[in-house]
Amino acid sequence: MQTINISEFRANLLKYLEIVNAGEQIAVTSNSKLLATVIPPTDQKKIAKQQLKELSSTAQIHNITSPIDIDWEASL
């Protein structure tokens, strides 16, 4: 991870955002104090599709409209 001062970050914002977009993380500091960590964007849609794909491999389909053997007590 690259560490840069806030003034350098401001002066060359586009350059550093391109570096981050390429996959590198950047720590932004001021007076040697960490202000922020800039990380590459994540593709939330891709992550969600992968999670659904993994979930679908273990999903079980049951008949939810057929009666069951358990009596339910309804309280009004």
Backbone atoms as SQL, in Angstrom:
CREATE TABLE atoms (id INTEGER PRIMARY KEY, chain TEXT, resi INTEGER, resn TEXT, atom TEXT, x REAL, y REAL, z REAL);
INSERT INTO atoms VALUES
  (1, 'A', 1, 'MET', 'N', 0.849, -1.167, 0.000),
  (2, 'A', 1, 'MET', 'CA', 0.000, 0.000, 0.000),
  (3, 'A', 1, 'MET', 'C', 0.899, 1.236, 0.000),
  (4, 'A', 2, 'GLN', 'N', 0.557, 2.139, -0.863),
  (5, 'A', 2, 'GLN', 'CA', 1.282, 3.395, -0.988),
  (6, 'A', 2, 'GLN', 'C', 0.727, 4.411, 0.010),
  (7, 'A', 3, 'THR', 'N', 1.597, 5.189, 0.641),
  (8, 'A', 3, 'THR', 'CA', 1.171, 6.226, 1.589),
  (9, 'A', 3, 'THR', 'C', 1.586, 7.583, 1.044),
  (10, 'A', 4, 'ILE', 'N', 0.618, 8.513, 0.977),
  (11, 'A', 4, 'ILE', 'CA', 0.908, 9.852, 0.471),
  (12, 'A', 4, 'ILE', 'C', 0.273, 10.905, 1.374),
  (13, 'A', 5, 'ASN', 'N', 0.838, 12.107, 1.332),
  (14, 'A', 5, 'ASN', 'CA', 0.330, 13.236, 2.090),
  (15, 'A', 5, 'ASN', 'C', -0.895, 13.807, 1.388),
  (16, 'A', 6, 'ILE', 'N', -1.809, 14.386, 2.155),
  (17, 'A', 6, 'ILE', 'CA', -3.051, 14.925, 1.620),
  (18, 'A', 6, 'ILE', 'C', -2.802, 15.989, 0.546),
  (19, 'A', 7, 'SER', 'N', -1.791, 16.828, 0.725),
  (20, 'A', 7, 'SER', 'CA', -1.523, 17.869, -0.276),
  (21, 'A', 7, 'SER', 'C', -1.078, 17.250, -1.602),
  (22, 'A', 8, 'GLU', 'N', -0.272, 16.200, -1.536),
  (23, 'A', 8, 'GLU', 'CA', 0.141, 15.483, -2.750),
  (24, 'A', 8, 'GLU', 'C', -1.061, 14.803, -3.394),
  (25, 'A', 9, 'PHE', 'N', -1.926, 14.245, -2.575),
  (26, 'A', 9, 'PHE', 'CA', -3.133, 13.584, -3.075),
  (27, 'A', 9, 'PHE', 'C', -4.034, 14.588, -3.807),
  (28, 'A', 10, 'ARG', 'N', -4.248, 15.746, -3.188),
  (29, 'A', 10, 'ARG', 'CA', -5.084, 16.782, -3.815),
  (30, 'A', 10, 'ARG', 'C', -4.485, 17.270, -5.128),
  (31, 'A', 11, 'ALA', 'N', -3.188, 17.494, -5.141),
  (32, 'A', 11, 'ALA', 'CA', -2.521, 18.034, -6.326),
  (33, 'A', 11, 'ALA', 'C', -2.561, 17.065, -7.503),
  (34, 'A', 12, 'ASN', 'N', -2.589, 15.768, -7.216),
  (35, 'A', 12, 'ASN', 'CA', -2.546, 14.759, -8.281),
  (36, 'A', 12, 'ASN', 'C', -3.684, 13.758, -8.132),
  (37, 'A', 13, 'LEU', 'N', -4.864, 14.248, -7.838),
  (38, 'A', 13, 'LEU', 'CA', -6.016, 13.396, -7.544),
  (39, 'A', 13, 'LEU', 'C', -6.290, 12.382, -8.646),
  (40, 'A', 14, 'LEU', 'N', -6.368, 12.820, -9.886),
  (41, 'A', 14, 'LEU', 'CA', -6.691, 11.911, -10.987),
  (42, 'A', 14, 'LEU', 'C', -5.654, 10.796, -11.107),
  (43, 'A', 15, 'LYS', 'N', -4.386, 11.151, -10.971),
  (44, 'A', 15, 'LYS', 'CA', -3.304, 10.160, -11.045),
  (45, 'A', 15, 'LYS', 'C', -3.491, 9.071, -9.985),
  (46, 'A', 16, 'TYR', 'N', -3.784, 9.502, -8.753),
  (47, 'A', 16, 'TYR', 'CA', -3.928, 8.532, -7.672),
  (48, 'A', 16, 'TYR', 'C', -5.216, 7.716, -7.785),
  (49, 'A', 17, 'LEU', 'N', -6.272, 8.331, -8.284),
  (50, 'A', 17, 'LEU', 'CA', -7.502, 7.570, -8.491),
  (51, 'A', 17, 'LEU', 'C', -7.326, 6.516, -9.577),
  (52, 'A', 18, 'GLU', 'N', -6.533, 6.815, -10.594),
  (53, 'A', 18, 'GLU', 'CA', -6.240, 5.816, -11.630),
  (54, 'A', 18, 'GLU', 'C', -5.427, 4.663, -11.053),
  (55, 'A', 19, 'ILE', 'N', -4.497, 4.981, -10.158),
  (56, 'A', 19, 'ILE', 'CA', -3.701, 3.933, -9.496),
  (57, 'A', 19, 'ILE', 'C', -4.617, 3.030, -8.664),
  (58, 'A', 20, 'VAL', 'N', -5.536, 3.644, -7.928),
  (59, 'A', 20, 'VAL', 'CA', -6.478, 2.877, -7.109),
  (60, 'A', 20, 'VAL', 'C', -7.376, 2.029, -7.994),
  (61, 'A', 21, 'ASN', 'N', -7.857, 2.602, -9.086),
  (62, 'A', 21, 'ASN', 'CA', -8.732, 1.863, -9.991),
  (63, 'A', 21, 'ASN', 'C', -8.017, 0.659, -10.610),
  (64, 'A', 22, 'ALA', 'N', -6.698, 0.732, -10.685),
  (65, 'A', 22, 'ALA', 'CA', -5.902, -0.385, -11.202),
  (66, 'A', 22, 'ALA', 'C', -5.719, -1.488, -10.162),
  (67, 'A', 23, 'GLY', 'N', -6.170, -1.233, -8.917),
  (68, 'A', 23, 'GLY', 'CA', -6.128, -2.290, -7.908),
  (69, 'A', 23, 'GLY', 'C', -5.285, -2.018, -6.685),
  (70, 'A', 24, 'GLU', 'N', -4.561, -0.917, -6.647),
  (71, 'A', 24, 'GLU', 'CA', -3.702, -0.633, -5.492),
  (72, 'A', 24, 'GLU', 'C', -4.448, 0.214, -4.455),
  (73, 'A', 25, 'GLN', 'N', -4.134, 0.005, -3.200),
  (74, 'A', 25, 'GLN', 'CA', -4.705, 0.818, -2.121),
  (75, 'A', 25, 'GLN', 'C', -3.750, 1.966, -1.809),
  (76, 'A', 26, 'ILE', 'N', -4.324, 3.102, -1.408),
  (77, 'A', 26, 'ILE', 'CA', -3.511, 4.263, -1.051),
  (78, 'A', 26, 'ILE', 'C', -3.951, 4.772, 0.317),
  (79, 'A', 27, 'ALA', 'N', -2.977, 5.001, 1.191),
  (80, 'A', 27, 'ALA', 'CA', -3.237, 5.601, 2.496),
  (81, 'A', 27, 'ALA', 'C', -2.938, 7.089, 2.386),
  (82, 'A', 28, 'VAL', 'N', -3.895, 7.919, 2.784),
  (83, 'A', 28, 'VAL', 'CA', -3.742, 9.372, 2.727),
  (84, 'A', 28, 'VAL', 'C', -3.513, 9.867, 4.155),
  (85, 'A', 29, 'THR', 'N', -2.435, 10.660, 4.334),
  (86, 'A', 29, 'THR', 'CA', -2.068, 11.121, 5.663),
  (87, 'A', 29, 'THR', 'C', -1.978, 12.643, 5.723),
  (88, 'A', 30, 'SER', 'N', -2.015, 13.151, 6.940),
  (89, 'A', 30, 'SER', 'CA', -1.755, 14.565, 7.207),
  (90, 'A', 30, 'SER', 'C', -0.978, 14.619, 8.506),
  (91, 'A', 31, 'ASN', 'N', 0.188, 15.220, 8.460),
  (92, 'A', 31, 'ASN', 'CA', 1.078, 15.268, 9.629),
  (93, 'A', 31, 'ASN', 'C', 1.316, 13.868, 10.189),
  (94, 'A', 32, 'SER', 'N', 1.535, 12.933, 9.320),
  (95, 'A', 32, 'SER', 'CA', 1.802, 11.520, 9.654),
  (96, 'A', 32, 'SER', 'C', 0.621, 10.808, 10.308),
  (97, 'A', 33, 'LYS', 'N', -0.562, 11.432, 10.292),
  (98, 'A', 33, 'LYS', 'CA', -1.754, 10.806, 10.847),
  (99, 'A', 33, 'LYS', 'C', -2.616, 10.300, 9.684),
  (100, 'A', 34, 'LEU', 'N', -3.033, 9.050, 9.770),
  (101, 'A', 34, 'LEU', 'CA', -3.846, 8.459, 8.713),
  (102, 'A', 34, 'LEU', 'C', -5.211, 9.136, 8.662),
  (103, 'A', 35, 'LEU', 'N', -5.566, 9.666, 7.490),
  (104, 'A', 35, 'LEU', 'CA', -6.872, 10.301, 7.305),
  (105, 'A', 35, 'LEU', 'C', -7.853, 9.361, 6.626),
  (106, 'A', 36, 'ALA', 'N', -7.344, 8.626, 5.627),
  (107, 'A', 36, 'ALA', 'CA', -8.235, 7.756, 4.851),
  (108, 'A', 36, 'ALA', 'C', -7.419, 6.704, 4.124),
  (109, 'A', 37, 'THR', 'N', -8.105, 5.622, 3.796),
  (110, 'A', 37, 'THR', 'CA', -7.539, 4.604, 2.929),
  (111, 'A', 37, 'THR', 'C', -8.441, 4.520, 1.705),
  (112, 'A', 38, 'VAL', 'N', -7.872, 4.746, 0.547),
  (113, 'A', 38, 'VAL', 'CA', -8.635, 4.703, -0.696),
  (114, 'A', 38, 'VAL', 'C', -8.411, 3.327, -1.307),
  (115, 'A', 39, 'ILE', 'N', -9.524, 2.621, -1.544),
  (116, 'A', 39, 'ILE', 'CA', -9.444, 1.253, -2.063),
  (117, 'A', 39, 'ILE', 'C', -10.160, 1.156, -3.393),
  (118, 'A', 40, 'PRO', 'N', -9.820, 0.150, -4.204),
  (119, 'A', 40, 'PRO', 'CA', -10.488, -0.024, -5.493),
  (120, 'A', 40, 'PRO', 'C', -11.981, -0.297, -5.314),
  (121, 'A', 41, 'PRO', 'N', -12.783, 0.099, -6.289),
  (122, 'A', 41, 'PRO', 'CA', -14.232, -0.164, -6.189),
  (123, 'A', 41, 'PRO', 'C', -14.511, -1.651, -6.290),
  (124, 'A', 42, 'THR', 'N', -15.625, -2.068, -5.671),
  (125, 'A', 42, 'THR', 'CA', -16.047, -3.460, -5.769),
  (126, 'A', 42, 'THR', 'C', -17.286, -3.538, -6.642),
  (127, 'A', 43, 'ASP', 'N', -17.398, -4.613, -7.378),
  (128, 'A', 43, 'ASP', 'CA', -18.559, -4.828, -8.233),
  (129, 'A', 43, 'ASP', 'C', -19.614, -5.569, -7.419),
  (130, 'A', 44, 'GLN', 'N', -20.502, -4.817, -6.777),
  (131, 'A', 44, 'GLN', 'CA', -21.505, -5.398, -5.886),
  (132, 'A', 44, 'GLN', 'C', -22.428, -6.369, -6.628),
  (133, 'A', 45, 'LYS', 'N', -22.752, -6.058, -7.866),
  (134, 'A', 45, 'LYS', 'CA', -23.638, -6.927, -8.643),
  (135, 'A', 45, 'LYS', 'C', -22.973, -8.290, -8.885),
  (136, 'A', 46, 'LYS', 'N', -21.700, -8.264, -9.219),
  (137, 'A', 46, 'LYS', 'CA', -20.958, -9.504, -9.462),
  (138, 'A', 46, 'LYS', 'C', -20.859, -10.338, -8.185),
  (139, 'A', 47, 'ILE', 'N', -20.601, -9.676, -7.059),
  (140, 'A', 47, 'ILE', 'CA', -20.502, -10.371, -5.774),
  (141, 'A', 47, 'ILE', 'C', -21.840, -11.005, -5.411),
  (142, 'A', 48, 'ALA', 'N', -22.939, -10.264, -5.608),
  (143, 'A', 48, 'ALA', 'CA', -24.271, -10.782, -5.287),
  (144, 'A', 48, 'ALA', 'C', -24.613, -11.989, -6.151),
  (145, 'A', 49, 'LYS', 'N', -24.279, -11.927, -7.442),
  (146, 'A', 49, 'LYS', 'CA', -24.554, -13.059, -8.336),
  (147, 'A', 49, 'LYS', 'C', -23.774, -14.290, -7.904),
  (148, 'A', 50, 'GLN', 'N', -22.524, -14.105, -7.494),
  (149, 'A', 50, 'GLN', 'CA', -21.703, -15.226, -7.043),
  (150, 'A', 50, 'GLN', 'C', -22.285, -15.834, -5.772),
  (151, 'A', 51, 'GLN', 'N', -22.737, -14.990, -4.843),
  (152, 'A', 51, 'GLN', 'CA', -23.339, -15.501, -3.612),
  (153, 'A', 51, 'GLN', 'C', -24.622, -16.267, -3.902),
  (154, 'A', 52, 'LEU', 'N', -25.442, -15.772, -4.823),
  (155, 'A', 52, 'LEU', 'CA', -26.671, -16.479, -5.194),
  (156, 'A', 52, 'LEU', 'C', -26.359, -17.814, -5.864),
  (157, 'A', 53, 'LYS', 'N', -25.316, -17.833, -6.688),
  (158, 'A', 53, 'LYS', 'CA', -24.918, -19.077, -7.340),
  (159, 'A', 53, 'LYS', 'C', -24.499, -20.123, -6.306),
  (160, 'A', 54, 'GLU', 'N', -23.726, -19.696, -5.313),
  (161, 'A', 54, 'GLU', 'CA', -23.305, -20.610, -4.248),
  (162, 'A', 54, 'GLU', 'C', -24.506, -21.084, -3.432),
  (163, 'A', 55, 'LEU', 'N', -25.425, -20.181, -3.145),
  (164, 'A', 55, 'LEU', 'CA', -26.611, -20.528, -2.384),
  (165, 'A', 55, 'LEU', 'C', -27.508, -21.491, -3.151),
  (166, 'A', 56, 'SER', 'N', -27.617, -21.300, -4.450),
  (167, 'A', 56, 'SER', 'CA', -28.495, -22.154, -5.254),
  (168, 'A', 56, 'SER', 'C', -28.035, -23.612, -5.278),
  (169, 'A', 57, 'SER', 'N', -26.761, -23.844, -5.048),
  (170, 'A', 57, 'SER', 'CA', -26.265, -25.221, -5.058),
  (171, 'A', 57, 'SER', 'C', -26.738, -26.003, -3.826),
  (172, 'A', 58, 'THR', 'N', -27.151, -25.305, -2.771),
  (173, 'A', 58, 'THR', 'CA', -27.606, -25.995, -1.561),
  (174, 'A', 58, 'THR', 'C', -29.095, -25.790, -1.295),
  (175, 'A', 59, 'ALA', 'N', -29.767, -25.020, -2.133),
  (176, 'A', 59, 'ALA', 'CA', -31.191, -24.733, -1.922),
  (177, 'A', 59, 'ALA', 'C', -32.026, -25.989, -2.129),
  (178, 'A', 60, 'GLN', 'N', -33.104, -26.093, -1.343),
  (179, 'A', 60, 'GLN', 'CA', -34.023, -27.218, -1.462),
  (180, 'A', 60, 'GLN', 'C', -35.412, -26.670, -1.778),
  (181, 'A', 61, 'ILE', 'N', -36.057, -27.298, -2.732),
  (182, 'A', 61, 'ILE', 'CA', -37.392, -26.867, -3.129),
  (183, 'A', 61, 'ILE', 'C', -38.399, -27.835, -2.527),
  (184, 'A', 62, 'HIS', 'N', -39.370, -27.293, -1.795),
  (185, 'A', 62, 'HIS', 'CA', -40.406, -28.101, -1.160),
  (186, 'A', 62, 'HIS', 'C', -41.768, -27.589, -1.591),
  (187, 'A', 63, 'ASN', 'N', -42.772, -28.432, -1.426),
  (188, 'A', 63, 'ASN', 'CA', -44.142, -28.053, -1.716),
  (189, 'A', 63, 'ASN', 'C', -44.679, -27.291, -0.510),
  (190, 'A', 64, 'ILE', 'N', -44.864, -26.001, -0.659),
  (191, 'A', 64, 'ILE', 'CA', -45.294, -25.193, 0.479),
  (192, 'A', 64, 'ILE', 'C', -46.808, -25.025, 0.552),
  (193, 'A', 65, 'THR', 'N', -47.537, -25.584, -0.415),
  (194, 'A', 65, 'THR', 'CA', -48.997, -25.430, -0.392),
  (195, 'A', 65, 'THR', 'C', -49.716, -26.651, 0.154),
  (196, 'A', 66, 'SER', 'N', -49.020, -27.765, 0.292),
  (197, 'A', 66, 'SER', 'CA', -49.653, -28.979, 0.816),
  (198, 'A', 66, 'SER', 'C', -49.799, -28.880, 2.329),
  (199, 'A', 67, 'PRO', 'N', -50.866, -29.514, 2.878),
  (200, 'A', 67, 'PRO', 'CA', -51.044, -29.503, 4.340),
  (201, 'A', 67, 'PRO', 'C', -49.896, -30.225, 5.036),
  (202, 'A', 68, 'ILE', 'N', -49.638, -29.809, 6.261),
  (203, 'A', 68, 'ILE', 'CA', -48.622, -30.487, 7.056),
  (204, 'A', 68, 'ILE', 'C', -49.318, -31.256, 8.166),
  (205, 'A', 69, 'ASP', 'N', -48.582, -32.117, 8.843),
  (206, 'A', 69, 'ASP', 'CA', -49.156, -32.971, 9.883),
  (207, 'A', 69, 'ASP', 'C', -49.287, -32.280, 11.234),
  (208, 'A', 70, 'ILE', 'N', -48.910, -31.032, 11.345),
  (209, 'A', 70, 'ILE', 'CA', -48.939, -30.312, 12.615),
  (210, 'A', 70, 'ILE', 'C', -50.148, -29.391, 12.635),
  (211, 'A', 71, 'ASP', 'N', -50.897, -29.430, 13.739),
  (212, 'A', 71, 'ASP', 'CA', -52.028, -28.514, 13.906),
  (213, 'A', 71, 'ASP', 'C', -51.528, -27.177, 14.438),
  (214, 'A', 72, 'TRP', 'N', -52.049, -26.126, 13.870),
  (215, 'A', 72, 'TRP', 'CA', -51.675, -24.787, 14.298),
  (216, 'A', 72, 'TRP', 'C', -52.797, -24.197, 15.120),
  (217, 'A', 73, 'GLU', 'N', -52.435, -23.491, 16.157),
  (218, 'A', 73, 'GLU', 'CA', -53.403, -22.783, 16.975),
  (219, 'A', 73, 'GLU', 'C', -53.396, -21.332, 16.559),
  (220, 'A', 74, 'ALA', 'N', -54.555, -20.862, 16.142),
  (221, 'A', 74, 'ALA', 'CA', -54.654, -19.449, 15.760),
  (222, 'A', 74, 'ALA', 'C', -55.221, -18.668, 16.921),
  (223, 'A', 75, 'SER', 'N', -54.571, -17.608, 17.284),
  (224, 'A', 75, 'SER', 'CA', -55.085, -16.757, 18.356),
  (225, 'A', 75, 'SER', 'C', -55.458, -15.405, 17.777),
  (226, 'A', 76, 'LEU', 'N', -56.652, -14.992, 18.085),
  (227, 'A', 76, 'LEU', 'CA', -57.137, -13.711, 17.559),
  (228, 'A', 76, 'LEU', 'C', -57.237, -12.682, 18.633);
